[in-house]
């Protein structure tokens, strides 16, 4: 007999989840696409902070025209993940949009709680803007984005860029973002299945990330805490409906719209947190990725 959670999942997504319990997937590192070059660099961090590592993805055969840029912040619940994650997706963005993609390696909690991560990301974003001539990037077409914890950090760094006078951002892609440490939404209460990212995982993330800063939470830690969301770049917000982060993602998108920020909100039914990555061969995941890529192309290379 199916649980309420299983009953709400897309049948293909549920089958992939059940199969993973008996046959754990073997991670296979993809071969680099020869059409895309990869370069790792160490750049200056924020004041009194260590240097930051970034990976630059670019077309191997580059156009003479300045390219758009996508500044990517990885997921991992603030406690894990790497700038090297999802290389196939980064290469796909490069190939389909011609963009320069910069992925940042930020310090992780709990060893490095807030504000280490957003400070590292903001320092790397400033470096990207300052190096636009060298990287052959159009400084008017720099977008920011991330998945899960990376979506939280992308929203936070967009706030920092607004409040600190730049760099200018043309767009923010917030994919299954966590935005609110208060964890008082119906979706947080409802999603408890231990096989997926759930309410317990959400609580762990915020406890590890905030550390001693949990009594007075900055909007640069939890963007939903920002009193004013006006003046931010346009946004695409992607939400999965059986995700504890569902309601806070929807609420953040609604607040962006109410603040006059042009915002697209897409909620995919039958999905759990990160299922478009976990179960990429399902029809709903293919549709989700195709939609995300179409949005990248429309924003970064609207010709």
C-alpha positions in Angstrom: 0.0 0.0 0.0 1.4 3.4 -1.0 2.0 6.1 1.4 0.5 9.6 0.9 3.9 10.8 -0.3 4.3 8.0 -2.8 0.8 8.5 -4.0 1.6 12.1 -4.9 4.7 11.2 -7.0 4.8 10.9 -10.8 4.7 7.1 -11.5 8.0 7.2 -13.3 9.6 9.2 -10.5 8.3 6.8 -7.9 9.6 3.8 -9.9 13.1 5.4 -10.0 13.0 6.1 -6.3 12.0 2.5 -5.5 14.6 1.1 -7.8 17.3 3.1 -6.1 16.5 1.4 -2.8 17.5 -2.0 -4.3 20.0 -1.1 -7.0 21.9 2.1 -5.9 23.1 3.9 -9.0 26.8 3.8 -9.9 28.2 7.2 -10.4 29.8 7.5 -13.8 31.8 10.6 -14.5 31.0 11.9 -18.0 33.8 12.5 -20.5 34.4 16.3 -21.0 32.8 17.7 -24.2 35.6 18.7 -26.5 33.5 21.6 -27.7 33.8 23.2 -24.2 37.0 24.2 -22.5 37.4 24.0 -18.7 39.8 26.1 -16.7 40.3 26.2 -12.9 41.5 29.4 -11.3 42.2 30.7 -7.8 41.0 34.3 -7.3 41.1 36.7 -4.4 38.4 36.2 -1.7 36.7 38.8 0.4 38.6 40.9 2.9 40.5 38.8 5.4 39.2 35.6 3.8 41.0 32.9 1.8 41.2 32.8 -1.9 38.4 31.2 -3.9 38.5 28.5 -6.5 36.4 28.9 -9.6 35.9 26.8 -12.8 35.4 28.5 -16.1 33.5 26.8 -18.9 33.8 28.4 -22.3 33.4 27.4 -26.0 36.6 25.9 -27.3 36.1 27.9 -30.5 35.1 31.3 -29.3 33.2 34.0 -31.1 34.7 37.5 -31.5 31.5 38.9 -29.9 31.4 39.3 -26.1 29.5 36.4 -24.6 26.9 36.4 -21.8 28.0 34.9 -18.5 26.3 32.6 -16.0 27.6 32.6 -12.5 26.7 29.2 -11.0 26.5 28.3 -7.3 26.4 24.6 -6.4 24.0 22.8 -4.1 24.7 20.4 -1.2 22.8 21.8 1.8 25.6 24.3 2.6 27.6 21.4 4.0 28.6 19.5 0.8 28.8 19.7 -2.9 31.5 21.1 -5.2 32.1 23.6 -7.9 32.7 20.6 -10.2 29.2 19.3 -10.0 26.9 18.8 -13.0 29.6 19.4 -15.6 27.2 18.1 -18.4 24.7 20.7 -17.5 27.3 23.4 -17.4 28.6 22.3 -20.9 25.0 22.2 -22.2 24.5 25.8 -21.1 27.7 26.8 -22.8 26.9 25.1 -26.1 23.2 26.2 -26.3 23.7 29.8 -25.2 27.4 30.6 -26.0 27.8 31.8 -22.4 30.8 31.7 -20.2 29.9 29.7 -17.2 31.7 30.3 -13.9 31.2 27.8 -11.1 32.4 28.8 -7.6 33.8 26.7 -4.8 32.6 28.3 -1.5 33.5 27.4 2.1 31.2 24.9 3.6 29.3 24.7 7.0 29.5 23.7 9.7 33.3 24.4 9.7 32.6 27.7 8.0 29.1 28.9 8.9 27.5 32.1 7.6 28.7 34.5 6.3 31.6 32.5 4.7 29.6 31.1 1.8 27.9 34.2 0.5 31.0 36.3 1.0 33.0 33.8 -1.1 30.3 33.8 -3.8 30.1 37.6 -3.8 33.9 38.0 -4.1 33.9 35.6 -7.1 31.0 37.4 -8.7 32.9 40.7 -8.4 35.9 39.1 -9.9 33.8 37.8 -12.9 32.5 41.3 -13.5 36.0 42.9 -13.2 37.5 40.3 -15.5 34.8 40.7 -18.2 37.2 42.1 -20.8 39.7 39.3 -20.2 37.0 36.6 -20.3 35.3 38.3 -23.3 32.1 38.6 -21.3 29.3 41.2 -21.8 29.1 42.9 -18.4 25.5 43.8 -19.1 24.5 40.1 -19.5 25.7 38.4 -16.3 23.2 36.1 -14.7 23.4 34.3 -11.4 21.8 31.0 -10.3 22.0 27.8 -8.4 20.3 24.7 -7.3 18.9 24.1 -3.7 21.5 25.6 -1.3 23.0 27.2 -4.4 19.6 28.8 -5.1 19.6 30.3 -1.6 23.1 31.7 -2.1 22.2 33.0 -5.6 19.2 34.9 -4.1 21.4 36.2 -1.3 24.2 37.3 -3.5 21.6 39.1 -5.8 20.6 41.0 -2.6 24.2 41.8 -1.8 24.9 43.0 -5.3 21.8 45.3 -5.1 22.7 46.6 -1.7 26.4 47.1 -2.3 26.2 48.8 -5.7 27.0 45.9 -8.0 27.9 44.0 -10.0 24.9 44.4 -12.2 22.9 41.2 -12.8 20.6 40.6 -15.7 18.7 37.6 -14.2 18.6 35.1 -11.3 17.8 31.4 -11.7 16.5 30.0 -8.5 16.1 26.2 -8.8 14.5 24.5 -5.8 15.9 27.2 -3.5 15.8 27.2 0.3 15.1 30.8 1.3 13.6 30.8 4.8 15.1 29.3 8.0 11.9 29.6 9.9 10.6 26.3 8.4 7.0 26.9 9.3 5.3 26.1 6.0 2.9 23.2 5.3 5.4 21.6 2.9 8.1 21.4 5.5 5.7 19.8 7.9 4.4 17.3 5.3 7.5 16.0 3.6 9.1 13.5 6.0 9.9 10.5 3.9 13.5 9.4 4.8 14.4 8.5 1.2 14.4 12.1 0.0 15.4 15.5 1.3 12.8 16.1 4.0 11.9 18.4 6.9 14.6 16.9 9.1 17.2 17.6 6.4 16.0 21.1 6.0 16.4 21.7 9.8 19.9 20.2 9.7 20.9 22.5 6.8 19.9 25.7 8.7 21.4 24.7 12.0 24.8 23.9 10.4 24.8 27.0 8.2 23.7 29.6 10.7 25.8 28.5 13.6 25.9 31.2 16.2 24.0 33.6 13.8 20.7 31.8 14.3 19.3 34.3 16.8 19.4 37.3 14.5 19.2 36.0 10.9 20.5 38.2 8.1 18.7 38.3 4.7 22.0 37.4 3.2 21.6 34.1 5.0 17.9 33.6 4.5 16.7 35.8 1.6 13.0 35.5 2.8 14.1 37.6 5.7 14.7 40.6 3.4 12.1 43.4 4.1 12.4 44.8 0.6 12.8 42.7 -2.6 12.5 45.6 -5.0 15.3 46.4 -7.4 16.4 42.8 -7.9 17.0 41.3 -11.3 14.2 39.3 -13.0 13.9 35.8 -11.8 13.0 32.3 -12.8 11.9 30.2 -9.8 11.6 26.4 -10.2 9.8 24.4 -7.5 9.1 20.7 -7.1 5.8 20.0 -5.4 6.8 17.1 -3.0 9.7 19.1 -1.7 9.8 20.6 1.8 11.1 23.8 0.2 8.1 24.0 -2.1 6.1 26.6 -0.1 9.0 28.9 0.7 10.1 28.9 -3.0 6.5 29.9 -4.0 6.3 32.5 -1.3 9.6 34.1 -2.4 8.5 34.2 -6.0 5.2 35.8 -5.0 7.1 38.4 -2.9 9.4 39.2 -5.9 6.3 39.8 -8.1 4.7 41.9 -5.4 7.9 44.0 -5.3 7.7 44.7 -9.0 10.3 42.1 -10.0 9.5 40.3 -13.3 9.3 36.7 -12.2 8.5 33.3 -13.7 7.3 30.6 -11.2 7.1 27.0 -12.3 5.9 24.2 -10.0 6.4 20.6 -11.3 3.9 18.1 -10.0 4.9 14.6 -9.0 8.5 15.5 -8.2 10.6 15.5 -5.0 13.6 17.7 -4.1 16.2 17.3 -6.9 14.3 14.6 -8.8 15.1 16.1 -12.1 18.8 15.3 -11.3 18.1 12.0 -9.4 15.7 10.6 -12.1 16.8 12.3 -15.3 15.3 9.7 -17.7 11.7 10.3 -16.5 9.4 12.3 -18.8 8.8 15.0 -16.1 12.5 15.4 -15.6 13.2 15.7 -19.3 10.4 18.3 -19.5 11.8 20.2 -16.6 15.4 20.4 -17.9 14.1 21.3 -21.4 12.2 24.2 -19.9 15.1 25.4 -17.8 17.4 25.3 -20.9 14.9 27.2 -22.9 14.8 29.9 -20.3 18.6 30.0 -20.2 18.7 30.5 -24.0 16.0 33.1 -24.0 17.7 35.2 -21.3 21.3 34.7 -22.0 21.2 34.7 -25.8 17.9 36.2 -26.9 18.7 36.5 -30.6 
